[in-house]
Amino acid sequence: MFSDIATQLHGESNALYRLRDQLQAQGRGVRDLVSGNVNESGYVFPQNLVEEILGRASRDCRVYRPDSFGQRRAREAVADFYRRVGCAGKDFDPANILITPGSSLAYWYCFKLLGNAGDEILCPRPSYPLFDYIAMLAGVKLATYRMSESDGWAIDLDYLEAVITTRTRAIVLISPHNPTGHVSGEEEVAALADIARRHDLPIISDEVFSEFLLGREPLPRPAGAGAPLVFTLNGFSKMLALPGLKFGWMAVSGDGEKVREAMRALELISDTFLPVNEVVQAAAPEFFQLGNAVRFEFAMRIREAWRLTERLLAESAAVACIKPQGGFYVALKLDGADGEGWGEEEAAQRLLRENGILVHPGYFYDMDPEHLVMCFVQDPKVLGAAIPEMVKTLSRDEPGTPRTAPPRKGL
Ligand SMILES: Cc1ncc(COP(=O)(O)O)c(C=O)c1O
């Protein structure tokens, strides 16, 4: 009765999440140190502002007048955001911006726009597991390029170029990257754009963590760097801690004719569903405007949360990490790489069982063995209590404990 895709979609939970459910059923509290839902960690857009902005916008939208690209004022507000951060207007022209219900669906649009069944989209490895599912639903395949931990999680550009095949249809760049925190510098972006140009490939630039840089600013962007076609994806989900609003966008830039062709097809894809809530679109200019101060405050709190995390982690030799340059996550390298450690699955399960702390083993993100991933965007009190406990458990030396082989990737 069901399609091949449907048979791959039954969401069986893995051992770690079964253990979490078991502990919760016994009444044990679990501190989730990995969820990217920052609202749960106290990062919430002021409620009074949400009510005021949406109230005003709803009065503006009593008559339904949809636009396949999204309301003009919403697209202008997005373009204005880029102008204010110093991007060239030609790369963020309101005429070439499409409003989407979040960046996840923008990915799906891109995959549908660029790939036929069986074509490949090149994504970073490791990465957030969202893209496997989007690719599956869009009927394309994911191929991966390597980010090299020994090189500060830089993109292995030679490797990337070597895995391009005749079926490759796009290169995905995630910067700041989830979960390594890598931010591509000017040179890396230029080199990537050069590869894209030589192989006539579009770049899909996922910039959802653009406002949360922990090092250098501004963020180097592929738009305007010379690739034939660039799709810049972002939205309010992380930027304003408003994931429930489902407001995102893609800005299309590059060679004029390619941009026009992309926009023509995107118009039809988007028109088929007209998916973004009209009130939210009408509210977008005010969310940008009144959200400015909120955005800066979140960014500051997140920088402080990272500084605290870094200080607490530094107290242990059991974990090491490459300092994230942006985003919400850090990949922790366990000290057991010599074969004496517990293994990442066992480490994650022990932290959950003994400390009630949930972090992910690195294989969830297709990382090499012996990593844990945590989100440091938490209440400082939670970090202050949980990280020392975590470090203490991970520092306990129990050599000879058999390491568990990583099961298959997936949350
Ligand atoms: C790298 C990355 N891209 C995209 C998304 C999805 O963002 P949105 O909420 O805009 O769909 C996430 C969500 O965590 C993410 O981590």
The ligand as a Gaussian input file, in Angstrom:
#p B3LYP/6-31G(d) Opt

LIG

0 1
 C       22.169000      23.704000      10.038000
 C       20.664000      23.793000      10.090000
 N       19.978000      24.146000       8.974000
 C       18.636000      24.257000       8.974000
 C       17.905000      23.993000      10.105000
 C       16.408000      24.124000      10.042000
 O       16.051000      25.422000      10.289000
 P       14.510000      25.937000      10.165000
 O       13.982000      25.933000      11.549000
 O       14.645000      27.317000       9.599000
 O       13.782000      25.029000       9.260000
 C       18.564000      23.597000      11.279000
 C       17.807000      23.309000      12.483000
 O       18.335000      23.119000      13.555000
 C       19.975000      23.498000      11.266000
 O       20.654000      23.131000      12.347000

